């Protein structure tokens, strides 16, 4: 899951972060989870390579 | 038509033909046949792929599961789900009404106890829609626990709405 991959990259992210500055989304269209919003003040948005690793 | 307005009592009588209700769009769509699990911290669109009614054919229950009314105005929208915690640990489930792809209003319920613990939650609002490009969707996500379940059925997980006032 995308959420688990991101938490593995940035273990210090909190549940609150995912309710405020980060939005993960799945549109039930068969394309899977994606990052709809990333506005975290410290951590940069993960690259596709990081998420695939 | 005649309306008598008293300065103290307000409207005291109405005579003549009755007012006619606005025949604006109204719909009710639901999650049919299969439960839908909700991922952790990931807003997931509720696949409302069946309809009870859709008076103006403005709800897409095939591809995008969204309501895009063709009449501008203010709409009462309600989204509800009966949720099975599906875990022995505490889990919170958020239900959201999305407008144009972003959260417009949400609510949260926390379920504690164990498997087969159920709870219902509803989010309701009045929203202005432009009658052309604006659209409404129903999303849910969980926090904690492991993949709670939205229970299928027209009486369990659904979204409905109707025009309450023109723009």
Backbone of each chain as ProteinMPNN parsed JSONL, in Angstrom:
{"seq_chain_A": "XXXXXXXXXXXXXXXXXXXXXXXXXXXXXXXXXXXXXXXXXXXXXXXXXXXXX", "coords_chain_A": {"N_chain_A": [[0.833, -1.207, 0.0], [0.382, 2.282, -0.678], [0.396, 4.063, 1.47], [1.797, 2.629, 3.465], [4.31, 2.439, 2.271], [5.101, 5.113, 2.204], [5.161, 5.704, 4.92], [7.248, 4.067, 5.63], [9.355, 5.344, 4.362], [9.361, 7.822, 5.612], [9.282, 7.661, 8.71], [8.589, 9.311, 10.829], [6.366, 10.729, 10.169], [3.029, 11.67, 10.986], [-0.268, 10.476, 11.89], [-1.918, 12.643, 11.875], [-0.651, 14.259, 9.994], [-1.456, 13.032, 7.646], [-4.031, 13.735, 7.537], [-4.073, 16.367, 7.122], [-1.786, 17.894, 5.786], [-1.014, 16.096, 3.897], [-2.535, 14.204, 1.387], [-3.7, 11.147, 0.553], [-5.13, 9.188, -2.013], [-7.708, 7.199, -3.532], [-9.456, 6.504, -6.324], [-11.211, 4.516, -6.899], [-11.094, 3.465, -9.455], [-9.582, 1.521, -10.478], [-6.972, 2.243, -10.788], [-5.467, 2.476, -8.559], [-3.803, 3.602, -5.459], [-2.831, 7.033, -4.951], [-0.863, 10.061, -4.608], [-2.618, 12.765, -3.773], [-2.357, 15.235, -2.663], [0.441, 17.02, -1.462], [1.777, 18.762, 0.939], [3.629, 18.985, 2.899], [5.637, 20.604, 5.31], [8.295, 19.971, 5.784], [9.214, 17.419, 4.84], [9.978, 16.227, 1.602], [8.013, 15.517, -1.313], [7.712, 12.115, -2.073], [9.596, 10.484, -4.63], [8.804, 8.677, -7.668], [10.657, 6.68, -7.971], [11.597, 6.293, -5.364], [9.272, 5.31, -4.181], [8.931, 3.002, -5.56], [11.037, 1.518, -4.793]], "CA_chain_A": [[0.0, 0.0, 0.0], [1.126, 3.534, -0.767], [0.558, 4.604, 2.825], [2.866, 1.895, 4.145], [5.583, 2.823, 1.648], [5.456, 6.466, 2.642], [5.523, 5.624, 6.346], [8.575, 3.452, 5.695], [10.321, 6.367, 3.967], [9.333, 8.902, 6.61], [8.626, 7.073, 9.89], [8.128, 10.303, 11.798], [5.073, 11.297, 9.775], [1.969, 11.314, 11.923], [-1.623, 10.322, 11.354], [-2.431, 14.003, 11.654], [-0.111, 14.739, 8.717], [-2.247, 12.465, 6.547], [-5.36, 14.355, 7.551], [-3.939, 17.806, 6.926], [-0.883, 18.36, 4.729], [-0.835, 15.03, 2.897], [-3.761, 13.491, 1.042], [-3.61, 9.98, -0.326], [-6.468, 8.994, -2.557], [-7.983, 6.101, -4.455], [-10.724, 6.887, -6.947], [-11.968, 3.296, -7.223], [-11.118, 3.342, -10.92], [-8.643, 0.481, -10.85], [-5.616, 2.783, -10.96], [-4.752, 2.361, -7.294], [-3.607, 4.764, -4.588], [-1.904, 8.06, -5.445], [-0.729, 11.242, -3.751], [-3.45, 13.844, -4.317], [-1.828, 16.507, -2.137], [1.62, 16.905, -0.596], [2.139, 20.119, 1.374], [4.357, 18.86, 4.157], [6.621, 21.691, 5.366], [9.67, 19.485, 5.98], [9.548, 16.291, 3.969], [9.628, 16.414, 0.196], [7.156, 14.483, -1.898], [8.524, 10.985, -2.545], [9.639, 10.269, -6.077], [8.335, 7.356, -8.103], [11.74, 5.728, -7.714], [11.581, 5.983, -3.927], [8.099, 4.499, -3.866], [9.077, 1.702, -6.205], [12.172, 0.819, -4.185]], "C_chain_A": [[0.868, 1.258, 0.0], [1.387, 4.122, 0.618], [1.717, 3.932, 3.548], [4.233, 2.256, 3.573], [6.04, 4.197, 2.115], [5.867, 6.467, 4.114], [6.9, 4.983, 6.518], [9.665, 4.455, 5.325], [10.463, 7.445, 5.031], [8.603, 8.413, 7.866], [8.064, 8.1, 10.863], [6.846, 11.019, 11.364], [3.984, 10.797, 10.727], [0.642, 11.097, 11.195], [-2.216, 11.683, 11.025], [-1.92, 14.571, 10.332], [-0.972, 14.265, 7.546], [-3.683, 12.984, 6.528], [-5.287, 15.84, 7.223], [-3.085, 18.135, 5.698], [-0.616, 17.321, 3.639], [-2.183, 14.358, 2.641], [-3.436, 12.352, 0.087], [-5.014, 9.621, -0.778], [-6.51, 7.776, -3.47], [-9.373, 6.345, -5.019], [-11.571, 5.694, -7.377], [-12.141, 3.12, -8.735], [-10.129, 2.295, -11.416], [-7.206, 0.945, -10.993], [-4.828, 2.81, -9.66], [-4.602, 3.657, -6.536], [-2.642, 5.76, -5.236], [-1.867, 9.228, -4.465], [-1.512, 12.38, -4.401], [-2.954, 15.209, -3.852], [-0.609, 16.219, -1.275], [2.072, 18.32, -0.253], [2.885, 20.065, 2.703], [5.491, 19.891, 4.201], [8.068, 21.218, 5.427], [10.047, 18.412, 4.977], [9.093, 16.56, 2.535], [8.786, 15.246, -0.304], [8.017, 13.338, -2.429], [8.481, 10.878, -4.076], [9.085, 8.877, -6.406], [9.39, 6.294, -7.814], [11.774, 5.328, -6.244], [10.424, 5.049, -3.58], [8.195, 3.103, -4.473], [10.15, 0.849, -5.529], [11.78, -0.065, -3.013]], "O_chain_A": [[1.943, 1.29, 0.599], [2.479, 4.618, 0.893], [2.531, 4.607, 4.178], [5.207, 2.366, 4.318], [7.221, 4.413, 2.387], [6.811, 7.155, 4.501], [7.633, 5.321, 7.447], [10.759, 4.431, 5.889], [11.565, 7.917, 5.307], [7.428, 8.726, 8.058], [7.159, 7.791, 11.638], [6.303, 11.827, 12.118], [4.019, 9.662, 11.202], [0.471, 11.489, 10.04], [-2.922, 11.849, 10.031], [-2.646, 15.274, 9.63], [-1.188, 14.999, 6.583], [-4.446, 12.698, 5.605], [-6.316, 16.497, 7.064], [-3.607, 18.603, 4.686], [-0.059, 17.639, 2.588], [-2.886, 13.989, 3.582], [-2.962, 12.565, -1.029], [-5.972, 9.738, -0.013], [-5.517, 7.382, -4.081], [-10.353, 6.386, -4.275], [-12.534, 5.847, -8.129], [-13.188, 2.686, -9.215], [-9.868, 2.189, -12.614], [-6.318, 0.144, -11.285], [-3.641, 3.135, -9.663], [-5.182, 4.68, -6.9], [-1.743, 5.367, -5.981], [-2.736, 9.36, -3.602], [-1.12, 12.896, -5.448], [-3.109, 16.21, -4.551], [-0.616, 15.295, -0.462], [2.685, 18.995, -1.079], [2.786, 20.977, 3.524], [6.229, 20.035, 3.226], [8.979, 21.997, 5.146], [11.095, 18.497, 4.335], [7.989, 17.047, 2.29], [8.852, 14.137, 0.226], [8.968, 13.586, -3.17], [7.461, 11.149, -4.71], [8.927, 8.027, -5.53], [9.067, 5.16, -7.459], [11.958, 4.154, -5.92], [10.577, 4.118, -2.789], [7.612, 2.148, -3.96], [10.172, -0.373, -5.671], [12.639, -0.709, -2.411]]}, "seq_chain_B": "XXXXXXXXXXXXXXXXXXXXXXXXXXXXXXXXXXXXXXXXXXXXXXXXXXXXXXXXXXXXXXXXXXXXXXXXXXXXXXXXXXXXXXXXXXXXXXXXXXXXXXXXXXXXXXXXXXXXXXXXXXXXXXXXXXXXXXXXXXXXXXXXXXXXXXXXXXXXXXXXXXXXXXX", "coords_chain_B": {"N_chain_B": [[-52.991, 34.724, -6.441], [-53.001, 35.315, -2.943], [-51.482, 36.748, -0.135], [-51.688, 37.383, 3.258], [-50.126, 39.498, 5.413], [-49.327, 39.974, 8.698], [-48.153, 42.404, 10.993], [-47.395, 41.537, 13.507], [-48.068, 38.816, 13.802], [-47.056, 37.632, 11.563], [-47.325, 35.735, 8.54], [-50.706, 35.393, 8.01], [-52.72, 34.366, 6.448], [-53.154, 32.477, 3.444], [-54.278, 32.504, 0.229], [-55.714, 31.248, -2.842], [-54.027, 29.588, -5.589], [-51.983, 26.792, -4.765], [-48.492, 26.867, -3.914], [-45.988, 25.634, -6.128], [-43.783, 22.937, -5.91], [-40.279, 23.047, -6.521], [-39.069, 21.427, -9.333], [-36.466, 20.156, -9.254], [-33.271, 18.42, -9.761], [-32.926, 15.201, -8.216], [-31.518, 12.527, -6.357], [-30.645, 9.162, -5.402], [-28.163, 7.034, -4.521], [-26.348, 3.949, -4.13], [-24.216, 1.487, -2.453], [-23.958, -1.523, -3.925], [-24.437, -5.059, -3.512], [-21.71, -5.887, -2.823], [-19.467, -5.638, -0.093], [-17.307, -2.862, 0.782], [-13.945, -2.424, 1.398], [-11.899, -0.227, 3.386], [-9.027, 1.616, 3.004], [-6.099, 2.316, 5.017], [-5.575, 5.593, 6.063], [-6.024, 6.6, 3.524], [-7.939, 8.27, 1.33], [-10.724, 6.897, -0.06], [-12.78, 6.428, -2.819], [-16.226, 5.841, -2.546], [-17.841, 3.279, -4.107], [-20.527, 3.837, -5.552], [-22.529, 2.2, -7.23], [-25.116, 1.676, -7.951], [-28.519, 2.731, -8.282], [-31.319, 4.168, -6.589], [-33.09, 6.135, -7.341], [-32.907, 8.67, -9.859], [-33.588, 11.467, -10.877], [-32.968, 13.301, -12.863], [-31.077, 12.183, -14.359], [-28.445, 12.714, -13.495], [-26.581, 11.492, -11.946], [-23.696, 9.592, -12.075], [-23.412, 6.337, -12.1], [-21.824, 4.445, -13.123], [-19.122, 4.901, -13.993], [-17.685, 7.097, -12.686], [-18.986, 7.516, -10.292], [-20.37, 9.816, -9.342], [-22.173, 12.882, -8.667], [-23.387, 15.216, -10.825], [-25.023, 17.854, -11.163], [-27.297, 19.379, -13.468], [-28.653, 21.638, -13.076], [-28.347, 24.761, -11.663], [-27.782, 25.689, -8.238], [-28.627, 25.375, -4.714], [-27.888, 22.49, -2.94], [-29.073, 19.852, -0.915], [-27.15, 17.43, 0.506], [-26.538, 14.153, 1.551], [-24.557, 11.641, 3.018], [-24.058, 8.311, 3.95], [-22.976, 5.56, 5.977], [-23.019, 2.195, 7.108], [-20.761, 0.673, 9.191], [-18.41, -1.916, 9.534], [-16.123, -2.748, 11.924], [-14.141, -4.729, 11.679], [-11.853, -5.575, 12.989], [-9.844, -6.128, 15.921], [-8.84, -4.026, 17.232], [-8.962, -0.512, 18.087], [-10.489, 1.588, 15.707], [-10.771, 4.324, 13.527], [-13.116, 5.762, 11.343], [-13.466, 7.844, 8.63], [-15.845, 9.724, 6.919], [-16.529, 11.437, 3.95], [-17.89, 14.159, 2.129], [-17.106, 15.048, -1.009], [-16.331, 17.875, -2.992], [-15.845, 18.703, -6.25], [-13.504, 17.146, -6.342], [-12.151, 17.589, -3.962], [-12.058, 17.577, -0.345], [-15.079, 18.516, 1.115], [-16.905, 18.449, 3.301], [-16.608, 16.564, 6.324], [-16.976, 13.691, 8.506], [-16.414, 11.75, 11.511], [-16.168, 8.488, 12.914], [-15.411, 6.439, 15.687], [-14.627, 3.124, 16.279], [-14.626, 0.653, 18.695], [-13.758, -2.443, 20.105], [-14.049, -5.049, 18.727], [-14.086, -7.7, 16.218], [-16.863, -7.579, 13.98], [-18.022, -5.475, 15.258], [-20.183, -2.854, 14.848], [-20.989, 0.344, 13.446], [-22.75, 3.32, 12.673], [-22.508, 6.13, 10.496], [-22.985, 9.479, 9.413], [-22.655, 12.064, 7.052], [-23.625, 15.31, 6.292], [-24.779, 18.054, 4.364], [-25.386, 21.354, 3.006], [-24.811, 22.487, -0.196], [-23.485, 24.655, -2.666], [-23.921, 24.383, -6.104], [-22.882, 24.709, -9.471], [-24.328, 23.86, -11.651], [-23.198, 22.978, -13.976], [-20.265, 22.299, -14.191], [-19.561, 21.598, -11.573], [-19.245, 18.964, -9.171], [-20.177, 16.197, -7.038], [-18.921, 13.795, -4.718], [-18.484, 10.736, -2.823], [-16.374, 9.836, -0.275], [-14.213, 7.752, 1.758], [-12.114, 6.958, 4.564], [-9.826, 5.153, 6.714], [-8.368, 5.13, 9.994], [-5.97, 3.646, 11.908], [-6.387, 0.259, 13.117], [-7.405, -2.394, 10.841], [-8.336, -2.144, 7.72], [-11.377, -1.474, 7.796], [-14.86, -2.163, 7.007], [-17.222, -1.027, 4.674], [-20.579, -1.55, 4.696], [-22.548, -3.223, 2.319], [-25.544, -2.354, 0.441], [-28.748, -0.812, -0.094], [-29.859, 0.32, 2.117], [-27.778, 0.69, 3.795], [-25.205, 1.774, 2.947], [-24.941, 4.701, 1.338], [-25.623, 7.569, -0.766], [-27.455, 10.55, -1.033], [-29.362, 13.198, -2.514], [-30.762, 16.469, -3.227], [-32.108, 19.276, -5.008], [-32.588, 22.211, -3.207], [-32.91, 24.891, -3.357], [-32.903, 27.351, -5.82], [-30.203, 29.031, -7.573]], "CA_chain_B": [[-52.623, 34.27, -5.108], [-53.008, 36.407, -1.982], [-50.862, 36.448, 1.159], [-51.94, 38.424, 4.238], [-49.008, 39.558, 6.342], [-49.596, 40.769, 9.887], [-46.898, 42.876, 11.555], [-47.062, 40.801, 14.733], [-48.24, 37.377, 13.661], [-46.439, 37.115, 10.347], [-48.303, 35.357, 7.531], [-51.917, 34.931, 8.674], [-53.533, 33.567, 5.531], [-52.715, 32.337, 2.06], [-55.387, 32.054, -0.604], [-55.374, 31.062, -4.241], [-53.401, 28.307, -5.927], [-50.849, 26.415, -3.92], [-47.171, 26.972, -4.513], [-45.523, 24.392, -6.739], [-42.418, 22.595, -5.53], [-39.307, 23.096, -7.596], [-38.807, 20.084, -9.855], [-35.04, 20.064, -9.518], [-32.7, 17.069, -9.707], [-32.84, 14.462, -6.962], [-30.957, 11.198, -6.608], [-30.205, 8.324, -4.295], [-27.302, 5.977, -5.051], [-25.872, 3.125, -3.02], [-23.205, 0.45, -2.66], [-24.724, -2.758, -4.071], [-23.964, -6.46, -3.635], [-20.409, -6.25, -2.246], [-18.882, -4.702, 0.869], [-16.105, -2.181, 0.311], [-12.979, -2.186, 2.473], [-11.36, 1.125, 3.353], [-7.602, 1.579, 3.301], [-5.604, 3.182, 6.077], [-5.113, 6.948, 5.725], [-6.165, 6.84, 2.087], [-9.331, 8.562, 0.972], [-11.147, 5.97, -1.112], [-14.128, 6.753, -3.292], [-17.222, 4.798, -2.351], [-18.314, 2.907, -5.446], [-21.995, 3.834, -5.543], [-22.786, 1.751, -8.602], [-26.532, 1.393, -8.174], [-29.366, 3.883, -7.973], [-32.736, 4.0, -6.261], [-33.708, 7.044, -8.306], [-32.016, 9.696, -10.401], [-34.663, 12.086, -11.646], [-32.49, 14.099, -14.0], [-29.938, 11.444, -14.925], [-27.241, 13.492, -13.18], [-25.641, 10.692, -11.172], [-22.954, 8.589, -12.849], [-23.215, 5.141, -11.277], [-21.091, 3.485, -13.948], [-17.68, 5.144, -14.12], [-17.07, 8.005, -11.707], [-19.762, 7.505, -9.053], [-20.476, 11.215, -8.934], [-23.38, 13.64, -8.979], [-23.065, 16.456, -11.525], [-26.345, 18.36, -11.542], [-27.363, 20.297, -14.603], [-29.421, 22.807, -12.633], [-27.578, 25.479, -10.646], [-28.514, 25.986, -7.016], [-28.149, 24.833, -3.443], [-28.301, 21.088, -2.835], [-28.915, 19.086, 0.323], [-26.466, 16.171, 0.218], [-26.27, 13.313, 2.718], [-23.85, 10.389, 2.726], [-24.166, 7.505, 5.162], [-22.506, 4.178, 5.872], [-22.917, 1.296, 8.24], [-19.365, 0.263, 9.112], [-17.952, -3.049, 10.34], [-14.741, -2.438, 12.302], [-13.317, -5.753, 11.048], [-10.578, -5.687, 13.687], [-10.014, -6.153, 17.368], [-8.299, -2.795, 17.796], [-9.756, 0.68, 17.794], [-10.305, 2.142, 14.379], [-11.622, 5.457, 13.191], [-13.487, 5.844, 9.936], [-13.882, 9.169, 8.198], [-16.689, 9.805, 5.728], [-16.421, 12.805, 3.43], [-18.502, 14.63, 0.893], [-16.137, 15.763, -1.828], [-16.819, 18.759, -4.058], [-14.843, 18.934, -7.296], [-12.272, 16.419, -6.098], [-11.539, 17.927, -2.678], [-12.957, 17.424, 0.794], [-15.957, 19.654, 1.393], [-17.288, 18.236, 4.705], [-16.391, 15.18, 6.735], [-17.311, 13.302, 9.866], [-15.6, 10.615, 11.951], [-16.68, 7.602, 13.956], [-14.391, 5.531, 16.196], [-15.202, 1.848, 16.695], [-13.757, -0.067, 19.625], [-14.388, -3.637, 20.657], [-13.625, -6.288, 18.104], [-14.722, -8.034, 14.944], [-18.308, -7.477, 13.893], [-18.531, -4.264, 15.889], [-20.705, -2.005, 13.791], [-21.421, 1.684, 13.783], [-23.207, 4.082, 11.526], [-22.097, 7.523, 10.49], [-23.57, 10.255, 8.32], [-22.204, 13.435, 6.836], [-24.704, 15.98, 5.574], [-24.493, 19.464, 4.175], [-25.97, 22.057, 1.863], [-23.676, 22.93, -0.998], [-23.822, 25.369, -3.896], [-23.369, 23.743, -7.301], [-23.105, 25.66, -10.571], [-25.215, 23.308, -12.679], [-22.483, 22.575, -15.188], [-19.02, 21.556, -13.956], [-19.416, 21.163, -10.177], [-19.713, 17.604, -8.914], [-20.134, 15.699, -5.656], [-18.579, 12.378, -4.576], [-18.478, 10.202, -1.459], [-15.107, 9.169, 0.015], [-14.027, 7.283, 3.138], [-10.797, 6.43, 4.906], [-9.716, 4.667, 8.083], [-7.134, 5.413, 10.728], [-5.846, 2.589, 12.901], [-7.088, -0.963, 12.744], [-7.052, -2.968, 9.545], [-9.33, -2.177, 6.655], [-12.793, -1.631, 8.112], [-15.703, -2.476, 5.857], [-18.495, -0.358, 4.452], [-21.544, -2.612, 4.427], [-23.318, -2.948, 1.103], [-27.001, -2.336, 0.503], [-29.362, 0.511, -0.249], [-30.196, 0.854, 3.43], [-26.578, 0.7, 4.649], [-24.186, 2.712, 2.471], [-25.614, 5.411, 0.263], [-25.584, 9.03, -0.808], [-28.644, 11.074, -1.686], [-29.36, 14.645, -2.555], [-31.761, 17.111, -4.069], [-32.098, 20.728, -5.067], [-33.472, 22.816, -2.224], [-33.112, 26.297, -3.687], [-32.179, 27.775, -7.013], [-29.12, 29.976, -7.29]], "C_chain_B": [[-52.536, 35.47, -4.176], [-52.398, 35.951, -0.658], [-51.114, 37.634, 2.074], [-50.843, 38.383, 5.292], [-49.338, 40.503, 7.479], [-48.262, 41.158, 10.529], [-46.467, 42.13, 12.795], [-47.059, 39.299, 14.52], [-47.509, 36.78, 12.46], [-47.507, 36.801, 9.323], [-49.531, 34.773, 8.233], [-52.841, 34.168, 7.743], [-52.916, 33.57, 4.146], [-53.899, 31.811, 1.27], [-54.931, 31.931, -2.045], [-54.677, 29.734, -4.445], [-52.189, 28.055, -5.05], [-49.54, 26.597, -4.66], [-46.741, 25.609, -5.058], [-44.071, 24.134, -6.359], [-41.503, 22.648, -6.747], [-38.979, 21.672, -8.042], [-37.34, 19.96, -10.234], [-34.539, 18.641, -9.418], [-32.705, 16.488, -8.297], [-32.304, 13.073, -7.281], [-30.746, 10.459, -5.296], [-29.43, 7.16, -4.894], [-26.691, 5.208, -3.891], [-24.827, 2.102, -3.459], [-23.914, -0.901, -2.745], [-23.863, -4.013, -3.957], [-22.657, -6.833, -2.937], [-19.952, -5.189, -1.251], [-17.64, -4.042, 0.276], [-15.177, -1.929, 1.49], [-12.312, -0.833, 2.267], [-9.911, 1.098, 3.824], [-7.231, 2.588, 4.376], [-5.091, 4.499, 5.51], [-5.137, 7.239, 4.236], [-7.632, 7.066, 1.77], [-9.718, 7.72, -0.235], [-12.585, 6.274, -1.518], [-15.065, 5.567, -3.072], [-17.892, 4.536, -3.704], [-19.833, 2.735, -5.444], [-22.478, 3.479, -6.95], [-24.223, 1.302, -8.846], [-27.355, 2.597, -7.708], [-30.764, 3.437, -7.542], [-33.561, 4.891, -7.182], [-32.692, 8.099, -8.706], [-32.841, 10.497, -11.396], [-34.189, 12.824, -12.892], [-31.289, 13.445, -14.683], [-28.626, 12.196, -14.703], [-26.231, 12.704, -12.342], [-25.017, 9.628, -12.058], [-22.655, 7.4, -11.937], [-22.416, 4.072, -12.013], [-19.579, 3.667, -13.869], [-17.107, 5.931, -12.941], [-17.821, 8.097, -10.379], [-19.913, 8.931, -8.505], [-21.778, 11.854, -9.405], [-22.971, 14.98, -9.584], [-24.375, 17.068, -12.004], [-26.261, 19.378, -12.672], [-28.263, 21.493, -14.314], [-28.634, 23.479, -11.509], [-28.432, 25.733, -9.406], [-27.856, 25.383, -5.792], [-28.753, 23.437, -3.253], [-28.074, 20.552, -1.424], [-28.316, 17.738, -0.051], [-26.233, 15.428, 1.533], [-25.573, 12.037, 2.259], [-23.745, 9.606, 4.025], [-23.549, 6.129, 4.926], [-22.631, 3.466, 7.201], [-21.565, 0.593, 8.132], [-19.1, -0.909, 10.056], [-16.468, -2.821, 10.642], [-13.754, -3.454, 11.746], [-11.95, -5.907, 11.714], [-10.84, -5.716, 15.186], [-9.466, -4.887, 18.018], [-9.177, -1.608, 17.397], [-9.457, 1.185, 16.388], [-11.263, 3.298, 14.176], [-11.899, 5.444, 11.696], [-14.009, 7.252, 9.662], [-14.746, 9.028, 6.946], [-16.681, 11.247, 5.254], [-17.282, 13.002, 2.196], [-17.444, 15.467, 0.184], [-16.881, 16.682, -2.808], [-15.658, 19.024, -5.01], [-13.481, 18.328, -6.941], [-11.564, 16.732, -4.794], [-12.57, 17.79, -1.566], [-13.775, 18.7, 1.001], [-16.427, 19.61, 2.846], [-16.968, 16.793, 5.071], [-16.854, 14.962, 8.159], [-16.468, 12.093, 10.229], [-16.357, 9.8, 12.989], [-15.535, 6.688, 14.378], [-15.063, 4.286, 16.765], [-14.189, 1.104, 17.559], [-14.476, -1.33, 20.073], [-13.947, -4.918, 20.023], [-14.326, -6.537, 16.788], [-16.238, -7.962, 15.069], [-18.888, -6.349, 14.736], [-18.935, -3.3, 14.784], [-21.059, -0.629, 14.323], [-21.85, 2.394, 12.522], [-22.756, 5.518, 11.635], [-22.682, 8.204, 9.259], [-22.903, 11.613, 8.244], [-23.232, 14.097, 5.925], [-24.393, 17.456, 5.469], [-25.394, 20.053, 3.092], [-24.826, 22.699, 1.103], [-24.192, 23.618, -2.266], [-23.136, 24.695, -5.078], [-23.798, 24.554, -8.524], [-23.972, 25.114, -11.707], [-24.52, 22.938, -13.971], [-21.268, 21.708, -14.85], [-18.86, 21.04, -12.532], [-19.953, 19.743, -9.992], [-19.437, 17.196, -7.476], [-19.813, 14.195, -5.662], [-18.532, 12.021, -3.09], [-17.188, 9.415, -1.257], [-15.079, 8.721, 1.476], [-12.58, 6.875, 3.333], [-10.803, 5.973, 6.356], [-8.389, 5.09, 8.682], [-7.06, 4.416, 11.872], [-6.602, 1.361, 12.441], [-6.622, -1.486, 11.406], [-8.282, -3.036, 8.661], [-10.76, -2.441, 7.126], [-13.63, -1.718, 6.835], [-16.938, -1.588, 5.84], [-19.484, -1.424, 3.985], [-22.402, -2.264, 3.216], [-24.822, -2.933, 1.383], [-27.56, -0.919, 0.462], [-29.744, 1.142, 1.076], [-28.958, 1.073, 4.295], [-25.547, 1.742, 4.23], [-24.728, 3.416, 1.229], [-25.311, 6.903, 0.319], [-26.849, 9.491, -1.54], [-28.583, 12.591, -1.652], [-30.465, 15.191, -3.429], [-31.597, 18.62, -4.0], [-33.071, 21.273, -4.02], [-33.741, 24.297, -2.513], [-32.291, 26.634, -4.935], [-31.125, 28.816, -6.678], [-29.562, 31.407, -7.572]], "O_chain_B": [[-52.051, 36.529, -4.573], [-52.755, 34.899, -0.128], [-50.795, 38.769, 1.72], [-50.651, 37.375, 5.973], [-49.599, 41.686, 7.261], [-47.345, 40.339, 10.601], [-45.277, 42.094, 13.107], [-46.168, 38.593, 14.993], [-47.364, 35.562, 12.359], [-48.501, 37.521, 9.233], [-49.424, 33.786, 8.961], [-53.672, 33.39, 8.212], [-52.254, 34.522, 3.733], [-54.461, 30.771, 1.615], [-53.88, 32.452, -2.42], [-54.727, 28.857, -3.583], [-51.475, 28.975, -4.652], [-49.487, 26.493, -5.886], [-47.093, 24.568, -4.505], [-43.228, 25.024, -6.476], [-41.914, 22.328, -7.863], [-38.651, 20.817, -7.219], [-37.007, 19.691, -11.388], [-35.29, 17.744, -9.035], [-32.511, 17.204, -7.315], [-32.596, 12.51, -8.336], [-30.678, 11.063, -4.226], [-29.974, 6.387, -5.683], [-26.532, 5.749, -2.797], [-24.591, 1.884, -4.647], [-24.424, -1.384, -1.734], [-22.677, -3.99, -4.285], [-22.5, -7.973, -2.5], [-20.036, -3.992, -1.524], [-17.0, -4.595, -0.619], [-15.571, -1.295, 2.47], [-12.174, -0.353, 1.142], [-9.612, 0.612, 4.916], [-7.937, 3.567, 4.615], [-4.273, 4.514, 4.59], [-4.345, 8.045, 3.746], [-8.461, 6.169, 1.922], [-9.108, 7.824, -1.3], [-13.481, 6.365, -0.679], [-14.721, 4.427, -3.383], [-18.429, 5.44, -4.344], [-20.345, 1.62, -5.346], [-22.794, 4.358, -7.751], [-24.508, 0.625, -9.834], [-26.926, 3.369, -6.85], [-31.312, 2.465, -8.061], [-34.583, 4.475, -7.729], [-31.741, 8.378, -7.975], [-32.803, 10.244, -12.6], [-34.934, 12.952, -13.863], [-30.585, 14.071, -15.475], [-27.8, 12.302, -15.61], [-25.141, 13.202, -12.06], [-25.721, 8.859, -12.713], [-21.751, 7.459, -11.103], [-22.346, 2.926, -11.569], [-18.842, 2.696, -13.699], [-16.166, 5.487, -12.284], [-17.32, 8.707, -9.434], [-19.614, 9.195, -7.341], [-22.39, 11.434, -10.388], [-22.293, 15.781, -8.94], [-24.793, 16.824, -13.136], [-25.291, 20.125, -12.803], [-28.591, 22.265, -15.215], [-28.294, 22.835, -10.517], [-29.638, 25.961, -9.501], [-26.706, 24.947, -5.82], [-29.96, 23.238, -3.389], [-27.022, 20.77, -0.823], [-28.902, 16.988, -0.832], [-25.782, 16.021, 2.513], [-25.945, 11.434, 1.252], [-23.392, 10.156, 5.068], [-23.594, 5.6, 3.815], [-22.388, 4.035, 8.265], [-21.256, -0.01, 7.105], [-19.508, -0.896, 11.217], [-15.654, -2.713, 9.725], [-12.639, -3.086, 11.375], [-10.992, -6.326, 11.066], [-11.926, -5.368, 15.649], [-9.613, -4.696, 19.225], [-10.011, -1.698, 16.496], [-8.307, 1.201, 15.948], [-12.417, 3.253, 14.601], [-11.016, 5.15, 10.891], [-14.873, 7.768, 10.371], [-14.399, 8.288, 6.025], [-16.81, 12.173, 6.055], [-17.384, 12.126, 1.338], [-16.955, 16.463, 0.717], [-17.912, 16.315, -3.371], [-14.609, 19.517, -4.597], [-12.438, 18.924, -7.209], [-10.485, 16.198, -4.537], [-13.776, 17.871, -1.796], [-13.236, 19.805, 1.055], [-16.357, 20.618, 3.55], [-17.047, 15.901, 4.225], [-17.092, 15.906, 8.913], [-15.868, 11.471, 9.353], [-17.084, 10.34, 13.824], [-14.774, 6.214, 13.535], [-15.948, 4.375, 17.616], [-13.028, 0.952, 17.178], [-15.666, -1.295, 20.384], [-13.5, -5.819, 20.732], [-15.072, -5.689, 16.298], [-16.81, -8.244, 16.121], [-20.103, -6.268, 14.914], [-18.14, -2.972, 13.903], [-21.386, -0.464, 15.499], [-21.363, 2.096, 11.431], [-22.636, 6.062, 12.733], [-22.85, 7.586, 8.208], [-22.621, 12.233, 9.269], [-23.653, 13.523, 4.921], [-23.812, 18.043, 6.382], [-26.072, 19.329, 2.363], [-23.976, 23.372, 1.687], [-25.196, 23.213, -2.85], [-21.927, 24.465, -5.06], [-24.933, 25.025, -8.602], [-24.308, 25.853, -12.633], [-25.178, 22.616, -14.96], [-21.238, 20.523, -15.182], [-18.08, 20.114, -12.309], [-20.972, 19.368, -10.572], [-18.585, 17.768, -6.795], [-20.338, 13.43, -6.472], [-18.539, 12.895, -2.223], [-16.929, 8.447, -1.971], [-15.818, 9.237, 2.316], [-11.9, 6.492, 2.381], [-11.677, 6.356, 7.133], [-7.422, 5.368, 7.973], [-7.964, 4.342, 12.703], [-7.372, 1.419, 11.482], [-5.579, -1.08, 10.894], [-9.154, -3.886, 8.842], [-11.298, -3.52, 6.88], [-13.169, -1.392, 5.742], [-17.612, -1.419, 6.855], [-19.244, -2.113, 2.994], [-22.917, -1.152, 3.104], [-25.295, -3.426, 2.407], [-26.929, 0.035, 0.919], [-29.932, 2.356, 1.159], [-29.068, 1.586, 5.408], [-25.066, 2.509, 5.064], [-24.944, 2.785, 0.194], [-24.81, 7.42, 1.318], [-27.255, 8.895, -2.537], [-27.848, 13.184, -0.862], [-31.033, 14.483, -4.26], [-31.022, 19.16, -3.056], [-34.227, 20.853, -3.952], [-34.683, 24.881, -1.978], [-31.132, 26.24, -5.063], [-31.162, 29.415, -5.604], [-28.781, 32.342, -7.391]]}, "name": "protein", "num_of_chains": 2, "seq": "XXXXXXXXXXXXXXXXXXXXXXXXXXXXXXXXXXXXXXXXXXXXXXXXXXXXXXXXXXXXXXXXXXXXXXXXXXXXXXXXXXXXXXXXXXXXXXXXXXXXXXXXXXXXXXXXXXXXXXXXXXXXXXXXXXXXXXXXXXXXXXXXXXXXXXXXXXXXXXXXXXXXXXXXXXXXXXXXXXXXXXXXXXXXXXXXXXXXXXXXXXXXXXXXXXXXXXXXXXXX"}
